[in-house]
Amino acid sequence: MGVRSCKAEAHIIHGYTLKEIADCPGIHYTTVSKAVAGEKKK
């Protein structure tokens, strides 16, 4: 499981907000949003 799919799982399945996911590694929530959107397309 890659980093993108872990972020998508955290958001979609476990209900974490994009900001909560982004705050952990210190990245912008838009980066997480793009990763989640990319996983949804699969």
C-alpha positions as a printed Julia matrix, in Angstrom:
42×3 Matrix{Float64}:
   0.0    0.0     0.0
   1.46   3.32   -1.05
   1.39   6.66    0.69
  -1.37   7.92   -1.6
  -3.63   4.98   -0.86
  -3.0    5.32    2.88
  -4.05   8.98    2.73
  -7.13   8.08    0.7
  -8.04   5.3     3.14
  -7.62   7.62    6.13
  -9.96  10.14    4.5
 -12.57   7.92    2.84
 -12.82   4.98    5.24
 -11.79   6.44    8.58
 -13.26   9.93    8.15
 -10.17  12.05    8.81
 -10.29  15.51    7.29
  -7.74  16.47    4.66
  -6.3   19.02    7.1
  -5.84  16.38    9.82
  -4.02  14.1     7.38
  -1.86  16.97    6.07
  -0.91  18.25    9.53
   0.82  15.01   10.49
   3.67  15.18    7.92
   3.42  18.99    7.69
   2.19  19.25    4.11
  -0.58  21.4     2.61
  -4.07  19.92    2.56
  -4.25  20.5    -1.21
  -1.45  17.94   -1.64
  -3.55  15.4     0.25
  -6.62  16.35   -1.77
  -4.81  15.64   -5.04
  -3.56  12.29   -3.73
  -7.05  11.28   -2.6
  -8.6   12.36   -5.91
  -6.02  10.31   -7.78
  -6.88   7.22   -5.75
 -10.63   7.69   -6.3
 -10.06   7.56  -10.08
  -8.53   4.08   -9.82
